[in-house]
Amino acid sequence: MLGMGSHEKSGWLFLLFVIAGWLSACEVVSYGPIPVEPSPPLKKKGIVRFFYHTGAVTNPNAEKTALPDEFRILQEILEERAGFAAAIVSSPPPAKGLHVTVYRLEKKGSSASIAFCTLAVFTLFALPCYSDTGRSVVQYDVYVDDGLKKSYRYEMTKTQFVWIGLLPFVWLNGLTTHYQNAFKATAYQFLRDGQSDGYFNAQ
């Protein structure tokens, strides 16, 4: 857009924004697994410290100010479902006490799926794009007194269908499992497994 005036640039940006919105309306996305809530505890006591590494920045202090959805979900589950009186954002693990460090690692989709969806982009999704190869692994590391005790890993899936013919059915996204709920499902399973191993009898 070299040599364009400010009005022309604004026009192009507006057009790109409209196209992006139109394409998102052609998309139906669902994540897995489906969350199954554990029973709430009878009482709360003790504290647990935790941190979620987004991978978006290298400075952990900068991450703390942003507090993306994963932090809120983990804090809520540790306080409301694990039975801790307080879940505190903290990095690195402290010298004393229980600490949970969480990562999400992306797995690359199949080459065939990526190639087919790339072709669909050039047709503005007149050709459909379907992919069920989206995968990521959420890893929960449990530290006690600054020593790593155990790591738990849970898979998240992503199914995506993009096609111009889906425009009248964009409401289907309201019936699918969203990313936040799938992430919550891994946290619930981690809570169950950690309780079985004796880590979440509130400290």
PyMOL commands that set and color helices and strands:
alter all, ss='L'
color gray80, all
select helices_A, chain A and resi 6-24+60-66+69-80+111-122+164-175+179-196
alter helices_A, ss='H'
color red, helices_A
select strands_A, chain A and resi 27-32+47-53+86-89+98-107+129-144+147-162
alter strands_A, ss='S'
color yellow, strands_A
deselect
rebuild
show_as cartoon
